[in-house]
Amino acid sequence: GDLIDAKDETRTVSAQYPQEWQIYKSAVEQGANGTTWYDMRGNHDCFDLVSWQAENNLYKNFGKSSKALDDGKGVYSWQVSKPFGNYQFVAVDSW
């Protein structure tokens, strides 16, 4: 889903706003409490981006999972094993 809104007050202009990403990062850091976290980008998180390397790709700076994704460490698929079952997670990014 969308991590940030990426809309101005009029709801007509789409862009990446650093303040919005800073609030997101702070919320994740405060609420993680040892939880395994993978933040999957949504379409609003990619508004106005021409590529992964774009300067305004703020997910790359503020997203919790962006470093792993940038390093190509296989964050798109992972398995979690619990006493009550095994779970396979697959994330698909538009890049």
C-alpha positions in Angstrom: 0.0 0.0 0.0 0.9 3.6 0.0 3.4 4.7 2.7 2.8 8.4 2.2 0.1 10.5 0.5 2.2 12.6 -1.9 -0.5 15.1 -2.5 -0.6 18.9 -1.8 -3.4 20.6 0.2 -5.5 21.0 -2.9 -5.2 17.2 -3.6 -4.4 18.1 -7.2 -0.6 18.1 -7.3 1.4 14.9 -6.8 5.0 15.0 -5.6 7.4 13.6 -3.1 7.5 15.7 0.1 10.5 15.2 2.4 8.5 16.2 5.5 5.9 13.5 4.8 8.7 10.9 4.5 10.3 12.1 7.7 7.1 11.6 9.6 6.7 8.2 8.1 10.2 7.1 9.1 9.7 8.4 12.6 6.5 6.5 13.0 8.1 3.3 11.8 11.1 3.7 14.1 8.8 4.4 17.1 6.3 1.6 16.4 8.6 -1.2 15.2 9.2 -2.7 18.7 11.2 -5.7 17.3 8.7 -6.4 14.6 10.1 -7.7 11.3 9.2 -4.9 8.9 9.2 -4.7 5.1 7.7 -1.5 3.8 6.3 -2.1 0.3 6.0 1.0 -1.8 2.7 1.9 -3.4 1.9 4.1 -6.3 1.9 7.3 -4.3 5.4 6.5 -3.1 6.5 6.5 -6.7 4.8 9.6 -7.9 7.0 11.8 -10.2 10.0 9.3 -10.1 11.7 8.6 -13.4 13.9 5.8 -12.0 15.1 4.2 -8.8 18.2 6.5 -8.9 16.1 9.7 -9.1 17.0 12.4 -6.6 13.4 12.7 -5.5 13.1 8.9 -4.7 12.6 9.6 -1.0 11.8 6.0 -0.3 15.4 5.3 -1.0 16.3 7.7 1.9 13.5 7.1 4.3 12.1 3.6 3.6 13.0 1.0 6.2 13.6 -1.7 3.5 15.1 0.5 0.8 18.8 -0.5 1.6 18.1 -4.2 1.3 16.2 -3.6 -1.9 19.0 -1.4 -3.2 21.6 -4.1 -2.4 19.5 -6.8 -4.2 19.4 -9.0 -1.2 16.2 -10.9 -2.2 13.7 -8.9 -0.1 11.0 -9.7 -2.6 10.3 -13.2 -1.2 10.8 -14.5 2.3 9.4 -17.2 4.5 8.3 -17.1 8.1 8.0 -20.2 10.2 5.9 -20.3 13.3 4.7 -23.2 15.5 1.3 -22.8 13.9 2.4 -22.8 10.2 4.8 -21.6 7.5 4.1 -18.5 5.5 5.6 -17.4 2.2 5.5 -13.6 1.5 6.0 -12.3 -2.0 6.3 -8.5 -2.7 6.1 -7.1 -6.3 7.6 -3.7 -7.0 7.0 -1.9 -10.3 10.6 -1.1 -10.9 
